[in-house]
C-alpha cells in the first residue's frame, strides 16, 4: 500500500477535492495544499478575495455542469493557444 504525503502533517490514500483560487481567480493550489494555504490565509486574516471550493467532484457528473466545464476548458485552451501565437 502506498501513502502519499500531500502536506507537512497529513498522510492519506486520497487527495481531497479542494481547489483554491487567488483573488484574480487564477489557480493557486489543489488538495491538501489548498486547504493548508487557505487555513494560513484565514489565520493571518488575508483570505479576502480568495476562493476555496470543496467536494465538487460529484457535481461534475451531472450533465449540465459537465457541459459548462467542457465549455470553460475549450475557451481556456483557445485563449492559451491564441496568446502563445502572438
HUHUBEL-V40659 format. One record per helix or strand of 2 or more residues. SS is the DSSP state (~ for helix, > for strand). FROM is the first residue (numbers start at 1). TO is the last residue. Records with the same first field share a line. If there is no record, write none. Layout:
SS = FROM-TO ; FROM-TO
This chain:
> = 4-5 ; 11-12 ; 18-21 ; 27-30 ; 51-54
~ = 32-43 ; 57-61 ; 63-85
